[in-house]
Amino acid sequence: MSSPMSGGFGRPQNPRMQGQGLSLEYPMSLGIYTEYRDAQQAVDYLSDQQFPVENCMIVGTELKQIERVVGRLTWGRVLAGGALSGAWFGAFIGLILSMFDSVNVLGVIFSTIIFGAVFGAVWASIGYSLTRGQRDFQSVTQVVATKYEVLVEHKFAMQARELLERMPGGGPTLT
């Protein structure tokens, strides 16, 4: 069990985080699940049984980073991506500027889109050239938990455990 000053589960070290709903005073574990869906079903079952679920937390533990490589990064993709990104930003700026010029609205928007596309392509090419071929691929990164622990305020732990023992399909993996 964490001491009040340790910053353990549910005890933020930053006192300004208190009262934001992300802490329990004295949390106790109800179980550890390998799938988030199973932890969510346990809390949902408790809710269906009229249990005060505002005293529960689902905490993802044992985090891992997954990086999915989605494609090869070439100069063409770099320039196209930079131009597209710059064009969107240029369109946004053009819309704002067109509010102040009622005569040439389309001209303002199109010119900022073109300027944004050129600027985006140049900026992206500078960034890519600085990598010197060290990362010639595109990827998507995500941090995921490998285990999910259901915690409950200590004064409700016994009641929650009794309810989960009656849960169809079995209860949690207790540690």
C-alpha positions in Angstrom: 0.0 0.0 0.0 1.3 3.5 -0.8 2.0 6.0 1.9 0.2 9.3 1.5 3.4 11.0 0.3 4.7 8.3 -2.0 2.8 9.3 -5.2 1.7 5.6 -5.6 -1.5 4.5 -7.4 -4.1 7.2 -7.2 -1.9 9.5 -5.1 -0.6 12.3 -7.4 2.6 13.8 -6.3 1.5 17.2 -7.6 -1.0 18.5 -5.0 -2.7 20.6 -7.8 -4.0 17.4 -9.3 -6.1 16.6 -6.2 -9.8 17.0 -6.9 -9.5 16.3 -10.6 -11.2 12.8 -10.2 -8.0 10.9 -10.9 -7.2 9.8 -7.4 -8.5 7.5 -4.7 -7.5 8.0 -1.1 -6.6 4.4 -0.2 -7.0 2.3 -3.3 -7.1 -1.5 -3.2 -6.8 -3.9 -6.1 -9.8 -5.8 -7.2 -8.0 -7.6 -10.0 -5.7 -7.4 -13.0 -6.9 -8.1 -16.5 -4.9 -8.6 -19.7 -7.6 -6.9 -21.8 -9.1 -3.5 -21.2 -12.4 -4.8 -22.3 -12.4 -7.3 -19.4 -11.6 -4.6 -16.8 -14.3 -2.4 -18.3 -16.8 -5.2 -18.1 -16.0 -5.8 -14.4 -16.7 -2.1 -13.6 -19.8 -2.2 -15.8 -21.0 -5.3 -13.9 -20.4 -3.5 -10.6 -22.4 -0.5 -11.9 -25.3 -2.8 -12.9 -25.3 -4.1 -9.3 -25.8 -0.6 -8.0 -22.2 -0.4 -6.7 -20.9 3.1 -6.3 -18.5 2.9 -9.3 -17.3 6.5 -8.7 -15.0 4.8 -6.2 -13.3 2.7 -8.9 -10.4 3.3 -11.3 -9.0 1.3 -14.2 -5.2 1.8 -14.4 -3.2 0.7 -17.4 0.1 -0.8 -16.3 3.2 -2.2 -17.9 3.2 0.2 -20.8 4.9 -0.5 -24.1 5.4 1.6 -27.2 4.3 0.1 -30.5 5.5 1.6 -33.8 3.8 0.5 -37.0 5.8 1.2 -40.1 3.3 2.3 -42.8 5.6 3.1 -45.7 8.9 4.1 -47.2 9.7 7.8 -46.9 10.8 9.3 -50.2 11.5 12.9 -51.4 8.2 12.8 -53.3 6.2 11.9 -50.2 8.1 14.4 -48.1 7.4 17.3 -50.5 3.8 16.2 -51.1 3.1 15.9 -47.4 4.7 19.2 -46.6 2.8 20.9 -49.5 -0.5 19.5 -48.4 0.0 20.4 -44.8 1.1 23.9 -45.8 -1.9 24.3 -48.1 -4.4 23.5 -45.3 -2.7 26.1 -43.1 -2.7 28.5 -46.0 -6.4 28.0 -46.5 -7.1 28.7 -42.8 -5.0 31.9 -43.0 -6.7 32.8 -46.3 -10.2 32.5 -44.7 -9.2 34.7 -41.8 -7.6 37.3 -44.1 -10.6 37.3 -46.5 -12.8 38.6 -43.7 -11.0 41.9 -44.1 -11.0 42.1 -47.9 -14.5 42.0 -49.3 -13.3 42.7 -52.9 -11.0 39.8 -53.7 -12.0 37.0 -51.4 -11.1 34.1 -53.7 -7.8 35.7 -54.7 -6.8 36.0 -51.1 -7.7 32.4 -50.3 -6.0 30.9 -53.4 -2.9 33.0 -52.9 -2.5 31.9 -49.3 -3.1 28.3 -50.2 -0.3 28.4 -52.8 2.0 30.3 -50.5 1.3 27.8 -47.7 1.9 24.8 -50.0 5.3 26.2 -51.2 6.3 27.1 -47.6 5.2 23.7 -46.3 7.2 21.8 -49.0 10.3 23.9 -48.4 10.0 23.5 -44.6 9.4 19.7 -44.9 12.4 19.3 -47.3 14.7 21.1 -44.8 13.5 18.9 -42.0 14.0 15.7 -44.1 17.4 16.7 -45.3 18.6 17.3 -41.7 17.9 13.6 -40.9 20.5 12.6 -43.6 18.7 9.3 -44.4 18.7 8.1 -40.8 14.9 7.5 -40.9 13.6 6.8 -44.3 10.2 5.4 -43.3 6.9 6.7 -42.0 5.3 5.2 -38.9 2.5 5.5 -36.4 3.4 5.2 -32.8 1.1 4.3 -29.9 1.7 3.6 -26.2 -0.5 0.8 -24.8 -0.8 -1.0 -21.5 -0.3 -4.7 -21.3 -2.3 -5.1 -18.1 -5.3 -3.2 -16.6 -5.8 -3.1 -12.8 -9.2 -2.3 -11.3 -8.8 -0.4 -8.1 -11.4 0.6 -5.6 -11.5 2.8 -2.5 -10.6 0.6 0.5 -13.9 1.0 2.3 -15.8 -0.6 -0.7 -13.3 -3.3 -1.5 -15.0 -6.2 0.3 -18.4 -5.3 -1.3 -16.9 -5.1 -4.7 -15.0 -8.4 -4.4 -18.2 -10.2 -3.3 -20.1 -8.8 -6.3 -17.4 -9.7 -8.7 -17.3 -13.3 -7.4 -20.9 -13.6 -8.7 -20.1 -12.1 -12.1 -21.1 -14.4 -14.9 -18.0 -15.7 -16.8 -15.8 -15.5 -13.7 -14.1 -12.7 -11.8 -10.8 -11.1 -12.1 -7.3 -12.5 -11.8 -6.4 -11.5 -8.3 -2.8 -10.8 -7.3 
